[in-house]
Amino acid sequence: MPRFTNLRRISSLDPVADHEEIVRISAGLEFPWDYQKSLELALFRTYCVPTISGLLERTGEFERRPQKRYDDTAVLMAELVEHGYDSPRGREALRVVNRQHGRYDISNDDMLYVLSTFIYDPLDWIQQYGWRPLTHNEQLAAFHFYRAVGSRMGIRDIPSDFGEFRAFKTAYEKQHFVFAESNHRIGQYTLDLFCSWYPQVLKPVVSRAVVAMLDPSMVRAFGFAAPPPWVGALGRLALRVRALVVRRMPVRKTLKLTSTPNRTYPGYPAGYRPSDLGAISNTAR
């Protein structure tokens, strides 16, 4: 079937040697919306860690420029996926990220944890809400892609095994997801940002819907009030209905990565270089 043209290409590739191409197809053609939404929640997840939220609060970036910070991170990651981490634009994007990280004293474990969310949170989201399941090739390719990115960011001791890295992520969250006032404040700034993308009258609805999609451990770490269970159930149902609709849509042929509209850099990438972005990564502390 034409709808599975990209899937056939992915299945013909090697998840180690060809991980950049597989991730480009998966994130840019097969699941662009899912990757975008899942990474929004992945970044949100990292703010449940007091050492992460505390430094972000001290930088003041979330209070003053939440939209710019969000767009910087999203566009820099899109540059790496679309062009490759060793391409000229990819190396330029990594220099921006590393320069920003270098301004702060960041623990290796915190960097390692944030890296893990870029791998596993999209995989888990797509397994639940994607229009088709991810293949083994796609899951391994994501692991190898972000592992290579992490090594170029100077992150040490990145596990070489897919399951081992996931186990690290799980154990880290169990130990470090605890309530802190900085979690709550950074979480609220982020929640307000998400709500700002919709008409003001919908803010209470959007806020409850977003919180309903969070894990209970995240809700506790943020100190948010948990919405009624039916809110989350309705949201998950809507996502599964969307998946059924997307499954019947024509195959995407044009990458939706750096060309995805953003509010800070109109028309990106036309007229811009990665060095024009001032990303403050969510690990910058």
Secondary structure, 3 states (H helix, E strand, C coil): CHHHHHHHHHHCCCCCCCHHHHHHHHHHHHCHHHHHHHHHHHHHHHCCCHHHHHHHHHHCHHHHCHHHHHHHHHHHHHHHHHHCCCCHHHHHHHHHHHHHHCCCCCCHHHHHHHHHHHHHHHHHHHHHHCCCCCCHHHHHHHHHHHHHHHHHCCCCCCCCCHHHHHHHHHHHHHHHCCCCHHHHHHHHHHHHHHHHCCCHHHHHHHHHHHHHCCCHHHHHHHCCCCCCHHHHHHHHHHHHHHHHHHHCCCCCCCCCCCCCCCCCCCCCCCCCCHHHCCCCCCCCC
